[in-house]
Amino acid sequence: MQQSNLDAPALSPVVLVWLDWYDGGVWLHSGLGDLVFEGVTYRGVGNLGAISRAKESGQIAPHTLTLTLSGLDQTQLAEVLQDKSIGRPAKITLGLLDDSNQIMDSSVLFAGRIASAPIRSGTENAVSVRLISRLADWDKGGNQRYNNANHQQRHPGDTLFQYVAAMAERPIYWGSKKDAAPLKA
């Protein structure tokens, strides 16, 4: 955010949330009514929405946030139950509204993915969407292998890894004129 925008006489903060649900994006904001930002219409949830407190630390570690949306009817809860949104991207942005309800400036507060979406049903129907930061992906191993079969899936016809298996068993005589047997395809 620019310092000149923070010095404006009348500013109101607004939190913008984007969730990439399986069947389409969900755009919500902390105010009331509709708000257009970057060509997208965000729906206001007012007091029906809440965001957990963000925890900061000096360590490079994944962080989580929980978004809670209450006041849902049984039909809306059923849609959340059927949705396959775990692992899909999400973003929370802080915006500054001027006196004409236009966003003057914004800053991304959190970017990550949806980790879970448990539902509370009963006297108060609510869904709590837990978001996890992109750093959580660093703990996972990749599914790419450095062998010919995996390389052919990504780049058909490329022979870069053709001799990798043969070279793994090939003796190397470092600093000697003696050479190993030639590679056979």
C-alpha positions in Angstrom: 0.0 0.0 0.0 1.2 3.5 -0.8 1.8 5.9 2.0 -0.1 8.7 0.2 -3.2 6.5 0.2 -3.0 5.9 3.9 -2.9 9.6 4.5 -6.3 10.2 2.9 -9.0 11.8 5.2 -11.7 9.1 5.1 -10.7 5.5 4.7 -12.4 2.2 5.6 -10.7 -1.2 5.6 -12.4 -4.1 3.8 -11.3 -7.7 3.6 -11.7 -9.5 0.3 -11.8 -13.3 0.1 -11.5 -15.4 -3.0 -12.0 -19.2 -2.8 -11.6 -21.3 -5.9 -14.5 -23.8 -5.4 -14.6 -26.8 -7.7 -17.7 -25.5 -9.5 -16.7 -21.9 -9.7 -15.1 -19.1 -7.7 -16.5 -17.5 -4.5 -15.8 -13.8 -4.0 -16.8 -12.4 -0.6 -16.0 -9.2 1.3 -16.4 -8.1 4.9 -18.9 -5.3 4.2 -22.5 -5.2 3.0 -23.8 -5.3 -0.5 -21.8 -5.8 -3.7 -18.3 -4.4 -4.2 -16.4 -4.5 -7.6 -12.7 -4.9 -7.4 -10.4 -5.7 -10.5 -13.5 -6.4 -12.6 -14.9 -9.0 -10.1 -18.0 -8.5 -8.0 -17.5 -9.5 -4.3 -20.6 -10.3 -2.2 -20.8 -8.7 1.2 -21.3 -11.1 4.2 -21.1 -8.5 7.0 -21.4 -10.0 10.5 -22.0 -13.5 9.1 -18.3 -13.9 8.2 -15.3 -14.2 10.4 -11.5 -14.7 9.9 -9.3 -16.2 12.6 -6.3 -14.3 13.8 -3.2 -14.7 11.7 -0.2 -16.0 13.6 3.3 -14.7 12.7 6.6 -16.2 13.5 10.2 -15.6 12.6 10.4 -19.1 11.1 9.8 -20.2 7.6 6.8 -22.5 8.3 3.3 -23.0 6.9 0.6 -20.9 8.5 -3.2 -21.5 8.6 -6.2 -19.3 8.7 -9.8 -20.2 9.3 -12.7 -18.5 7.5 -16.1 -19.0 9.1 -19.4 -18.3 7.3 -22.6 -18.7 9.3 -26.3 -18.3 8.6 -26.3 -20.9 5.8 -29.4 -22.9 5.1 -29.5 -26.7 4.6 -29.3 -26.4 0.8 -26.1 -24.3 1.0 -24.6 -26.7 3.5 -25.3 -29.6 1.2 -23.5 -27.8 -1.7 -20.4 -27.4 0.5 -20.5 -31.1 1.4 -20.6 -32.2 -2.2 -17.9 -29.8 -3.3 -14.4 -31.0 -4.1 -12.4 -27.9 -3.2 -9.7 -29.3 -1.0 -6.3 -28.3 -2.4 -7.7 -25.5 -4.6 -6.3 -21.9 -4.3 -7.5 -19.1 -2.0 -6.5 -15.5 -1.4 -7.3 -12.9 1.2 -6.7 -9.2 0.4 -7.0 -6.1 2.5 -8.4 -3.1 0.7 -8.9 0.5 1.5 -12.3 2.1 0.6 -12.6 5.8 0.0 -15.7 7.8 0.9 -17.4 6.7 -2.5 -17.0 3.0 -1.6 -14.2 2.4 -4.2 -11.1 0.5 -3.4 -8.1 2.9 -3.5 -5.4 0.5 -2.7 -5.0 -3.2 -1.7 -2.5 -5.7 -0.4 -2.5 -9.5 -0.4 -2.6 -10.7 3.2 -2.7 -14.4 2.7 -2.3 -16.7 -0.4 -2.6 -20.4 -0.1 -5.0 -23.3 -0.6 -8.1 -24.8 1.0 -7.1 -27.5 3.5 -10.5 -28.5 4.8 -14.1 -27.3 5.1 -15.9 -28.8 8.1 -19.5 -28.0 8.7 -21.3 -27.2 12.0 -25.0 -28.0 11.8 -27.6 -27.5 14.4 -28.7 -24.2 16.1 -26.2 -22.3 14.0 -25.3 -23.6 10.6 -21.8 -22.7 9.6 -18.9 -23.8 7.5 -15.3 -23.2 8.6 -12.9 -23.2 5.7 -9.3 -23.8 6.8 -6.7 -22.3 4.6 -3.0 -23.3 4.6 -0.2 -21.2 3.2 1.8 -22.2 0.1 4.8 -23.1 2.3 3.0 -26.3 3.2 3.8 -27.6 -0.3 7.5 -27.5 0.6 7.0 -30.4 3.0 5.7 -32.6 0.2 8.0 -34.5 -2.1 7.6 -34.0 -5.8 6.2 -36.7 -8.0 8.8 -36.2 -10.8 11.5 -38.7 -11.3 14.8 -38.4 -13.1 14.4 -41.4 -15.4 13.6 -42.0 -19.0 10.0 -43.1 -18.5 9.0 -40.0 -16.6 10.9 -37.7 -18.9 9.1 -39.3 -22.0 5.7 -38.5 -20.4 6.7 -34.8 -20.2 8.8 -34.6 -23.4 8.0 -37.4 -25.9 10.8 -38.2 -28.2 13.5 -36.5 -26.1 16.4 -38.9 -25.3 18.1 -36.9 -22.5 17.6 -39.7 -19.9 18.0 -42.6 -22.3 21.3 -43.9 -20.7 20.7 -43.0 -17.1 20.0 -46.5 -15.9 23.0 -47.9 -17.7 25.3 -45.2 -16.3 24.2 -45.9 -12.8 26.0 -49.3 -12.9 28.9 -48.2 -15.1 32.3 -48.1 -13.4 34.2 -44.8 -13.6 38.0 -44.8 -13.5 38.8 -41.3 -12.4 42.2 -40.0 -13.5 43.1 -43.2 -15.4 43.5 -43.9 -19.1 41.5 -47.1 -18.5 38.0 -46.7 -19.8 34.8 -48.5 -19.0 32.9 -50.6 -21.5 30.9 -48.6 -24.1 27.2 -47.9 -23.5 24.7 -50.1 -25.3 21.3 -48.8 -26.2 
